[in-house]
Amino acid sequence: MPKSLAKVQKKISKKGANISSLHENSRNSQLLRRASARDDKLARLSSARAKVNQPHIHRIAYFQEAASSATESFSLGQLLQLIERYINRDDEEVSKLENERRPGRPRSTREDMLKQRITMEKREYEAGFWMPHMTDLPNLEILRRWNGEWTSLNTMKYVRTAKSGVIHDSAFPPKSQS
């Protein structure tokens, strides 16, 4: 039985029925409603999944940009500096929002979200910051060639780099403390 809306419409039109002149509760109109609801549900789930994956894609893109200018693999000190720059990337915007706010007024939603994200990333950095393995030269090449899509991220190796300098292997996609 066809599931997608386009296939259902094609099947009904082959029967000789005009889709716009179907009876409200006929079998064909029920088929169309179910197929339309399924397509809507799939689109909603797909957009929700993309929204959840977006922060990881932005993080990898940041490290890809840093890797594109490097000629050799990164040392531990360079990695720690790179992570700190990543965490503090919105400091200018936060200070601008703080300065624009009148005294006695509550923080804006944007300012709250930025501060919350910075706090979470700092906490993650203390335990182990999830990132591509940039001390491994073959993995660095894979990162440079990455095309920006979620599906191609599973070919890279990932690590968790702690502020203390400890590096542990990690998995993709990142889970709590993989």
C-alpha positions in Angstrom: 0.0 0.0 0.0 1.5 3.4 -1.0 2.4 5.6 1.9 3.7 8.9 0.6 1.2 11.5 -0.5 2.5 11.7 -4.1 2.1 7.9 -4.5 -1.4 8.0 -3.1 -2.4 10.8 -5.4 -1.0 8.9 -8.4 -2.8 5.7 -7.4 -6.2 7.5 -7.0 -5.8 9.4 -10.3 -5.1 6.1 -12.1 -8.5 4.8 -10.9 -10.1 7.6 -12.9 -11.2 9.6 -9.9 -10.7 13.3 -9.8 -8.9 14.2 -6.6 -10.7 17.5 -6.1 -14.2 15.9 -6.5 -13.9 13.1 -4.0 -16.6 12.6 -1.4 -15.6 13.8 2.1 -15.5 10.4 3.8 -14.8 8.1 0.9 -12.0 5.6 1.1 -9.8 7.6 -1.3 -10.2 10.8 0.6 -9.3 8.9 3.8 -6.2 7.5 2.1 -5.2 11.1 1.1 -5.7 12.4 4.6 -3.6 9.6 6.1 -0.8 10.1 3.6 -0.9 13.9 4.1 -0.7 13.5 7.9 2.2 11.0 7.5 4.1 13.5 5.2 3.5 16.3 7.7 4.7 14.1 10.6 7.8 13.1 8.8 8.6 16.7 7.9 8.1 17.8 11.6 10.4 15.0 12.8 13.0 15.8 10.3 13.1 19.5 11.2 13.2 18.7 14.9 16.1 16.3 14.3 18.0 18.9 12.3 17.4 21.5 15.1 18.9 19.1 17.7 21.9 18.4 15.4 22.7 22.0 14.6 24.9 22.8 17.6 27.1 19.9 16.9 27.4 20.9 13.2 28.3 24.5 14.2 31.0 23.1 16.6 32.5 20.9 13.9 32.4 23.7 11.4 34.3 26.0 13.8 37.1 23.4 14.3 37.1 22.7 10.5 37.8 26.4 9.9 40.7 26.3 12.4 42.0 23.1 10.8 41.9 24.6 7.3 44.7 27.1 8.1 46.9 24.5 9.9 49.6 22.7 8.1 50.2 20.0 10.7 48.4 18.4 13.6 47.6 20.4 16.7 49.5 20.2 20.0 47.7 19.9 23.3 48.4 23.6 24.1 47.0 24.7 20.7 43.9 22.5 21.3 43.2 24.1 24.7 43.6 27.6 23.3 41.2 26.7 20.4 38.6 25.3 22.8 38.8 28.5 25.0 38.4 30.7 21.9 35.4 28.6 20.9 33.8 28.9 24.4 34.4 32.7 24.5 33.3 33.4 21.0 30.2 35.3 22.1 31.8 37.4 24.9 31.6 40.6 22.8 27.9 40.1 22.2 27.2 39.4 25.8 29.0 42.5 27.0 27.2 44.5 24.3 23.9 43.3 25.5 24.8 44.0 29.1 25.8 47.6 28.2 22.6 48.2 26.3 20.4 47.1 29.1 19.2 49.9 31.3 19.9 49.6 35.1 17.3 47.7 37.0 15.9 45.9 33.9 16.0 42.1 33.5 18.3 40.5 31.1 17.1 39.8 27.6 16.3 36.3 26.4 19.2 36.3 24.1 21.6 37.3 26.8 20.2 34.6 29.1 20.6 32.0 26.4 24.2 33.0 25.6 25.2 33.0 29.3 23.6 29.6 29.8 25.3 28.2 26.7 28.7 29.6 27.9 28.2 28.1 31.4 27.3 24.7 29.9 30.3 24.7 27.6 32.6 25.7 30.4 31.2 22.8 32.5 31.7 20.4 29.6 35.3 21.7 29.2 36.1 20.9 32.8 34.9 17.3 32.3 35.9 16.8 28.7 35.1 18.9 25.7 33.7 16.9 22.7 35.5 17.7 19.5 37.1 16.1 16.4 40.5 14.4 17.0 42.8 17.2 15.7 46.1 15.7 16.9 45.7 12.8 14.4 46.9 13.9 10.9 44.6 11.5 8.9 41.6 12.6 10.9 42.6 16.3 10.4 42.5 15.7 6.6 39.0 14.1 6.9 37.9 17.2 8.9 39.3 19.6 6.2 37.3 17.7 3.5 34.1 17.6 5.5 31.2 18.9 3.4 29.1 20.3 6.3 26.5 17.5 6.4 25.5 15.5 9.4 25.6 12.2 7.7 29.3 12.5 6.8 30.4 13.2 10.4 30.6 9.5 11.4 33.8 9.0 9.4 35.8 11.1 11.8 37.3 10.2 15.1 36.3 12.3 18.2 37.9 12.9 21.5 37.0 14.6 24.8 39.6 17.1 25.9 39.5 18.2 29.5 40.8 21.5 30.8 43.5 19.6 32.7 44.9 18.3 29.4 43.6 14.8 29.5 42.3 13.4 26.2 39.9 10.5 25.9 38.5 8.8 22.9 34.8 9.6 22.3 32.0 8.4 20.1 29.7 10.0 17.5 27.1 11.3 18.1 28.2 12.7 21.5 26.4 11.2 24.4 26.7 12.4 28.0 30.3 11.5 28.6 31.3 9.1 25.9 
